[in-house]
Amino acid sequence: MKTVAFTALLAILNIANTSAFQSTFVRGNSPLSVTRSESSLFMKTIAVFGASGLTASECVYQALKDGDNVVGLTRNPSNLKIPKGSGGADADKPLSDPKLKVIAGDVTKKADVDKVFEDDIDGVIVALGGKTKEVGETMLTDGTKNVIAAMKEKGVKRLAVVTSIGAGDSENQAPFFFKVLMWTAMKKIFLDKNAQEEATRNSGLEYCIVRPGGLTVDPPTGVINVIDGEAGSIPRADVAQFCLDAVRLDDFPYIGKAPCISSVGGTSWTKDRSAAARGEMEA
């Protein structure tokens, strides 16, 4: 367990036309398979805030690969690259696509946020990051409040907000060494994360607060574990998939909740990525 905790600590420090779709929720030894019809999988337009970040760029890249349109807001559009986890040999190349619109802007400026909603948005992912000394002590909260306000103005309901293990009431799920950082070097950013979560909970929207364990840039596994105990690590690519499911699936089971997710332990959320599940012919 000490090895897992230390691995999680190192990972966190590096930071927070288909016909059918099948997901399996495994609770103990009782799997429940749900097949979703094509009507719930029409191409969507997804807004991603903090689009050039390591986790946010995974959201952008995977959404585009799935056929969705994406509108991203980032301070530095030139920093938006194909992510290491999902990008394979193309990783670190500039990320561009006809279905991608990137807006240069500051999430703490409501006018910049409003530009994103000039398009018809179906779901929103907030995956903000940056050093407190560079972005400010309340950027996460201020920016998320701007996004929430814009969503309400435009009638957009579905929201996923990426925070961190240890935020809110999940403090005891963080590895001990990470708790020490939360109480010391990272105290300001966790005050901001906690306020960000509170703003999200009070938004009245269909939200999911996503609390990942130690983040890595490994390739996606396709298996995300919702955990009650101490967190291990998880690829950013899998965090992105969880966020995309949260804003795209009508019956996503963690709406109004703040699940902690990790690659080990807990309740498994497994996405079937086979061609058969997508209604395609096997090669």
C-alpha positions as CSV (number, residue, x, y, z in Angstrom):
1,M,0.0,0.0,0.0
2,K,2.9,2.4,0.7
3,T,4.2,1.8,-2.8
4,V,0.7,2.6,-4.3
5,A,0.4,5.7,-2.1
6,F,3.9,6.9,-3.1
7,T,3.1,6.3,-6.8
8,A,-0.1,8.2,-6.5
9,L,1.7,11.1,-4.8
10,L,4.3,11.4,-7.6
11,A,1.6,11.2,-10.2
12,I,-0.5,14.0,-8.6
13,L,2.5,16.2,-8.3
14,N,2.9,16.0,-12.1
15,I,-0.5,17.7,-12.4
16,A,-5.9,17.7,-11.2
17,N,-22.5,7.3,-36.0
18,T,-22.7,4.4,-33.6
19,S,-25.7,2.2,-33.3
20,A,-25.3,0.9,-29.7
21,F,-23.2,1.4,-26.7
22,Q,-22.7,-1.0,-23.8
23,S,-21.4,-0.2,-20.4
24,T,-21.0,-2.6,-17.5
25,F,-21.3,-1.4,-13.9
26,V,-19.8,-4.1,-11.6
27,R,-20.9,-3.9,-8.0
28,G,-19.3,-6.7,-6.1
29,N,-20.1,-9.9,-8.0
30,S,-23.3,-8.5,-9.6
31,P,-22.7,-7.0,-13.0
32,L,-25.5,-4.9,-14.6
33,S,-25.1,-4.5,-18.3
34,V,-26.9,-1.6,-20.0
35,T,-27.2,-1.2,-23.8
36,R,-28.0,2.3,-24.9
37,S,-29.8,3.0,-28.1
38,E,-28.6,5.2,-30.9
39,S,-31.0,8.0,-29.8
40,S,-28.8,8.8,-26.7
41,L,-25.6,8.9,-28.8
42,F,-26.2,11.6,-31.4
43,M,-23.2,13.7,-32.0
44,K,-22.9,16.4,-29.4
45,T,-21.1,19.6,-29.0
46,I,-19.0,19.6,-25.8
47,A,-17.3,22.6,-24.2
48,V,-14.0,22.1,-22.5
49,F,-12.5,24.7,-20.2
50,G,-8.8,24.6,-19.7
51,A,-8.6,22.9,-23.1
52,S,-4.8,22.8,-23.4
53,G,-4.3,21.1,-20.0
54,L,-3.1,17.5,-19.7
55,T,-6.5,16.1,-18.7
56,A,-8.6,18.6,-20.7
57,S,-6.7,17.9,-23.9
58,E,-7.5,14.2,-23.4
59,C,-11.2,15.2,-23.2
60,V,-10.9,17.3,-26.4
61,Y,-9.0,14.5,-28.3
62,Q,-11.3,11.7,-27.3
63,A,-14.5,13.6,-28.0
64,L,-13.2,14.5,-31.5
65,K,-12.3,10.8,-32.1
66,D,-15.8,9.8,-31.0
67,G,-17.3,12.2,-33.6
68,D,-18.4,15.1,-31.3
69,N,-17.8,18.7,-31.9
70,V,-15.7,20.5,-29.3
71,V,-15.4,24.1,-28.3
72,G,-12.4,24.7,-26.1
73,L,-11.3,27.7,-24.0
74,T,-7.6,28.1,-23.1
75,R,-5.3,30.9,-22.3
76,N,-2.8,29.5,-24.7
77,P,-4.3,27.8,-27.8
78,S,-0.8,27.0,-29.1
79,N,-0.3,24.7,-26.1
80,L,-3.1,22.4,-27.2
81,K,-1.4,19.2,-28.3
82,I,-2.4,15.6,-29.0
83,P,-2.2,14.0,-25.5
84,K,0.4,11.4,-24.6
85,G,-2.1,8.9,-23.2
86,S,-4.5,8.5,-26.1
87,G,-2.4,10.0,-28.9
88,G,0.1,7.2,-29.4
89,A,2.7,8.0,-32.0
90,D,1.0,11.4,-32.7
91,A,1.4,12.6,-29.1
92,D,2.7,16.2,-28.7
93,K,1.7,17.2,-32.3
94,P,-0.6,20.2,-32.6
95,L,-4.2,19.2,-32.1
96,S,-6.5,20.4,-34.8
97,D,-9.7,19.1,-36.4
98,P,-12.5,20.5,-38.5
99,K,-14.9,19.7,-35.5
100,L,-12.7,21.7,-33.1
101,K,-13.0,25.4,-32.3
102,V,-10.4,26.8,-29.9
103,I,-11.0,30.2,-28.2
104,A,-8.2,32.1,-26.6
105,G,-9.5,33.5,-23.3
106,D,-9.5,33.6,-19.6
107,V,-12.1,31.6,-17.7
108,T,-12.2,34.2,-15.0
109,K,-13.5,36.7,-17.5
110,K,-17.2,36.2,-18.1
111,A,-17.0,37.8,-21.6
112,D,-14.5,35.1,-22.6
113,V,-16.6,32.3,-21.2
114,D,-19.7,33.7,-23.0
115,K,-17.8,33.3,-26.3
116,V,-17.9,29.5,-25.9
117,F,-21.7,29.5,-25.6
118,E,-22.2,31.3,-28.8
119,D,-22.3,27.7,-30.1
120,D,-25.1,25.4,-29.0
121,I,-23.4,23.4,-26.3
122,D,-24.8,20.1,-25.0
123,G,-22.4,19.4,-22.2
124,V,-19.5,21.1,-20.3
125,I,-16.3,19.8,-18.9
126,V,-14.3,22.0,-16.5
127,A,-10.7,20.7,-16.2
128,L,-8.8,23.8,-15.1
129,G,-5.2,23.8,-13.8
130,G,-2.1,25.9,-13.3
131,K,0.1,27.1,-10.5
132,T,-1.6,29.3,-8.0
133,K,1.1,32.0,-8.2
134,E,0.4,32.2,-11.9
135,V,-3.4,31.9,-12.2
136,G,-4.4,33.3,-8.8
137,E,-5.7,31.9,-5.6
138,T,-9.4,31.7,-6.6
139,M,-9.2,31.0,-10.4
140,L,-10.8,27.6,-10.1
141,T,-13.8,28.9,-8.2
142,D,-14.2,32.2,-10.1
143,G,-13.9,30.5,-13.4
144,T,-16.3,27.7,-12.6
145,K,-18.8,30.2,-11.3
146,N,-18.6,32.0,-14.7
147,V,-19.1,28.8,-16.5
148,I,-22.1,27.9,-14.3
149,A,-23.7,31.4,-14.9
150,A,-23.2,31.0,-18.7
151,M,-24.7,27.5,-18.7
152,K,-27.8,28.8,-16.9
153,E,-28.2,31.7,-19.3
154,K,-28.1,29.3,-22.2
155,G,-30.1,26.4,-20.6
156,V,-27.2,23.9,-20.7
157,K,-27.6,21.4,-17.9
158,R,-24.9,18.8,-17.9
159,L,-21.5,19.6,-16.2
160,A,-18.4,17.6,-15.2
161,V,-15.9,19.4,-13.0
162,V,-12.5,17.8,-12.4
163,T,-11.1,18.5,-8.9
164,S,-8.9,16.0,-7.0
165,I,-8.8,13.2,-4.5
166,G,-8.6,14.9,-1.1
167,A,-11.0,17.7,-2.0
168,G,-14.2,18.2,-0.1
169,D,-15.2,15.3,2.0
170,S,-12.6,13.0,0.4
171,E,-9.7,14.1,2.5
172,N,-9.3,10.7,4.1
173,Q,-9.1,9.0,0.7
174,A,-5.9,10.8,-0.1
175,P,-2.6,9.0,0.7
176,F,-0.9,10.2,3.9
177,F,2.0,11.9,2.2
178,F,-0.4,13.8,-0.1
179,K,-2.4,14.9,2.9
180,V,0.7,16.5,4.2
181,L,1.0,18.5,1.0
182,M,-2.6,19.5,1.2
183,W,-2.1,20.9,4.6
184,T,1.1,22.8,3.6
185,A,2.4,23.5,0.1
186,M,-0.9,22.9,-1.6
187,K,-3.2,24.5,1.0
188,K,-4.2,27.4,-1.1
189,I,-5.1,25.4,-4.2
190,F,-7.2,23.0,-2.0
191,L,-9.1,25.9,-0.5
192,D,-9.8,26.9,-4.1
193,K,-10.8,23.4,-5.1
194,N,-13.1,23.1,-2.1
195,A,-14.8,26.3,-3.0
196,Q,-15.1,25.2,-6.6
197,E,-16.8,22.1,-5.5
198,E,-19.2,24.0,-3.3
199,A,-20.1,26.3,-6.2
200,T,-20.8,23.2,-8.4
201,R,-22.9,21.5,-5.8
202,N,-25.0,24.7,-5.4
203,S,-25.4,25.3,-9.1
204,G,-28.7,23.5,-9.6
205,L,-27.2,21.8,-12.7
206,E,-26.8,18.1,-13.5
207,Y,-23.3,18.0,-12.3
208,C,-20.7,15.4,-11.6
209,I,-17.6,16.4,-9.5
210,V,-14.8,14.1,-10.6
211,R,-12.1,13.4,-8.0
212,P,-9.2,11.4,-9.6
213,G,-6.4,9.9,-7.7
214,G,-2.8,10.3,-8.8
215,L,-2.8,11.3,-12.4
216,T,-0.5,9.7,-15.0
217,V,-0.1,10.1,-18.8
218,D,-0.4,6.4,-19.5
219,P,-2.6,5.0,-22.3
220,P,-6.2,4.5,-21.3
221,T,-7.2,1.2,-19.7
222,G,-11.0,1.6,-20.3
223,V,-11.6,0.7,-16.6
224,I,-12.3,3.3,-14.0
225,N,-12.9,2.4,-10.4
226,V,-15.2,4.4,-8.2
227,I,-13.6,4.0,-4.8
228,D,-14.5,4.5,-1.1
229,G,-11.1,3.9,0.3
230,E,-7.6,5.3,-0.3
231,A,-6.9,6.3,-3.9
232,G,-4.3,4.9,-6.2
233,S,-3.3,6.3,-9.6
234,I,-5.3,6.7,-12.8
235,P,-4.4,7.7,-16.4
236,R,-5.6,11.1,-17.4
237,A,-7.1,9.4,-20.5
238,D,-9.4,7.3,-18.3
239,V,-10.4,10.4,-16.3
240,A,-11.3,12.1,-19.6
241,Q,-13.5,9.2,-20.6
242,F,-15.3,9.3,-17.3
243,C,-15.9,13.1,-17.8
244,L,-17.2,12.5,-21.3
245,D,-19.5,9.8,-20.2
246,A,-20.8,12.2,-17.5
247,V,-21.8,14.8,-20.0
248,R,-23.0,12.6,-22.8
249,L,-24.9,9.7,-21.2
250,D,-28.5,10.5,-20.2
251,D,-28.5,7.9,-17.4
252,F,-24.9,8.4,-16.1
253,P,-25.1,7.0,-12.5
254,Y,-23.0,9.7,-10.8
255,I,-25.0,12.8,-11.5
256,G,-25.3,14.9,-8.4
257,K,-22.3,13.1,-6.9
258,A,-18.6,13.5,-6.3
259,P,-17.0,10.1,-7.1
260,C,-13.4,9.4,-6.4
261,I,-11.9,7.4,-9.2
262,S,-8.8,5.3,-9.4
263,S,-7.4,2.4,-11.4
264,V,-7.4,0.0,-8.5
265,G,-10.1,-1.1,-6.0
266,G,-13.7,0.0,-5.7
267,T,-16.7,-0.3,-8.0
268,S,-15.8,-0.7,-11.6
269,W,-17.1,1.4,-14.5
270,T,-16.1,-0.5,-17.6
271,K,-16.7,0.8,-21.1
272,D,-16.9,-1.8,-23.9
273,R,-14.8,-0.4,-26.7
274,S,-15.3,-3.3,-29.1
275,A,-16.6,-2.7,-32.6
276,A,-19.6,-4.9,-31.8
277,A,-20.6,-2.5,-29.1
278,R,-20.4,0.4,-31.5
279,G,-22.6,-1.5,-34.0
280,E,-19.7,-1.9,-36.4
281,M,-18.6,-5.0,-38.3
282,E,-15.6,-6.9,-36.8
283,A,-12.5,-6.9,-39.1
